[in-house]
Amino acid sequence: MVEYLRILLDARFAKMDERGASAVEYGLLVGGIAALIVVLVFALGDNIKALFQDTCSTVQSKAGSTSC
């Protein structure tokens, strides 16, 4: 009987270990995605800004507005 309880406790602790490992993996995944977004913003930021400025200027000229 004691052996059976030890096996159940070992299985329960193994599940807890797996939950912690998956949380770390998700954390690394989120960190990697955030780093990728930061790199893309710095690499393409000027191009995206110019694209939005061109769009704003076009809308401004068509609408007769003075500000974007």
C-alpha positions in Angstrom: 0.0 0.0 0.0 2.8 2.4 0.9 4.5 1.6 -2.5 1.3 2.5 -4.3 1.0 5.9 -2.6 4.6 6.6 -3.4 4.0 5.9 -7.1 0.9 8.2 -7.0 2.9 11.0 -5.4 5.8 10.6 -7.8 3.3 10.8 -10.8 1.7 14.0 -9.3 5.1 15.6 -8.8 6.1 14.7 -12.4 3.0 16.5 -13.7 3.9 19.6 -11.7 7.4 19.5 -13.2 5.9 19.3 -16.7 3.7 22.3 -16.1 6.6 24.4 -15.0 8.6 23.4 -18.1 5.7 24.3 -20.4 5.4 27.7 -18.7 9.1 28.4 -19.3 8.7 27.3 -22.9 5.7 29.7 -23.4 7.7 32.5 -21.8 10.6 31.9 -24.2 8.2 31.8 -27.1 6.6 35.1 -26.1 10.0 36.7 -25.5 11.2 35.6 -29.0 8.1 37.0 -30.7 8.5 40.3 -28.8 12.2 40.5 -29.8 11.2 39.9 -33.4 8.6 42.7 -33.4 11.2 45.1 -31.9 13.7 44.2 -34.6 11.2 44.6 -37.4 10.0 48.0 -36.0 13.6 49.3 -35.9 14.5 47.8 -39.3 11.3 49.0 -41.1 10.3 51.9 -39.0 11.4 54.6 -41.4 9.7 52.9 -44.4 6.5 52.4 -42.6 6.5 56.1 -41.4 7.1 57.3 -44.9 4.2 55.1 -46.2 1.8 56.5 -43.6 3.0 60.1 -44.3 2.3 59.6 -48.0 -1.1 58.2 -47.3 -1.8 61.1 -45.0 -0.7 63.6 -47.6 -2.9 62.0 -50.2 -6.0 62.0 -48.0 -5.2 65.6 -46.9 -5.0 66.8 -50.5 -8.2 65.1 -51.5 -10.2 66.1 -48.5 -8.9 69.7 -48.3 -7.9 69.2 -44.7 -4.9 71.0 -43.1 -3.7 68.3 -40.6 -3.3 64.6 -40.5 
